[in-house]
Amino acid sequence: MTEYFQIPFKTFKISLDYAKPSQKALLSAKKYGFLPYMVERYIKMFDSLEEVEALLKMTGRGLPKSIRCNTLKINCDKLKERLESKNVELREIYWFKKGFYVLKGSEKVGYLHEHLFGYYFIQDASSMIPPLELNPSPTDIVLDMCAAPGGKTTHLAELMRNEGVIVAIELNRERMKTLRSNISRMGVSNTILIRTDARKISVLKEKFSKILLDAPCTGEGLLPIDPTRKMKTKLEDLYRMALRQIELIKAAIEALAPGGELVYSTCSIAPEENEFVINEALNMFDNIKLGKLSVIPNFGDKGFTEVFGIRLNSDISKCYRVFPHKHEMAGFFICKIVKT
């Protein structure tokens, strides 16, 4: 049986037969405890079964813990000295001098005084990339559309040296409490917090020079640290989430000032939540283009321009993907949109 799912706004159709499990997918799914449709997608995404197996084997094995030094409060060399005096061994992330992998003592970095003082934020290395790619200046008016728990919001504030303005949006009341707590702990003073649905930001009647949309997603890139995800996300869940992401990116583009930049990211490796969403945005608007990502030269895999039998806009190769089995970080997708 062939079913079709149509993404709103344009006539983008895809046969859901692409996720129908083959015998190879069924065998691997049984071996590693995955939903079969997920494995079938991985087989179609990667060049080899060996690479598929490498991803499946990483599930539940964990990832190196990492922290981001907060220069609003402390010099990073001094932070390193303080933590090492408490038997926390750090290794600088090679592409980001303010980020560190925790090689020893990771179990206690959330309880040290330095953490409570806001000297660092505990976050996966890949989640440090989107703010760096957005690269806001102290004169920018920035919108952070889905801000909690605040890792990226506080990073944006640090990059802006606590100047300019950040409008941070969060809908969930409990997550807003966490965001407010982290904003205070990290010494951020240039941020306005608004609890609302980011899809309705047009009511602000403001145009932003920089926007970060780290979109809600299924978290398919978090398999190494959350093995429950290999069994709980159905194919329809992916498309339900994609619909929300399309609504969010549409609102973001409409709120972006001419010449402004929007960074779209997810902690998902699913093309349905990433390349398909970007392709839809390019079809919806004729005044946007994809910009070059340049923080980490020659890093990550290029965005898919053809996947599951669907040919997408060739510029999507300018986006990039982080895979846990290749880069030892949570799976991430990152793309920059420029409004002309």
TAHUDA-V718190 format. One line per field, one symbol per residue. ss: DSSP state (H for helix, E for strand, C for the rest). A space follows every 50 residues. Layout:
ss=???
This chain:
ss=CCCEEEECCCCEEEEHHHHCCCHHHHHHHHHHCCCHHHHHHHHHHCCCHH HHHHHHHHCCCCCCCEEEECCCCCCHHHHHHHHHCCCCEEEEECCEEEEE EEEECHHHCCCCHHHHCCCEEECCHHHHHHHHHHCCCCCCEEEECCCCCC HHHHHHHHHCCCCCEEEEECCCHHHHHHHHHHHHHCCCCCEEEECCCHHH HHHHCCCEEEEEEECCCCCHHHCCCCCCHHHHCCHHHHHHHHHHHHHHHH HHHHHEEEEEEEEEEECCCCHHHCHHHHHHHHHHCCCEEECCCCCCCCCC EECCCEECCEECCHHHHHCEEECHHHHCCCCEEEEEEEEC
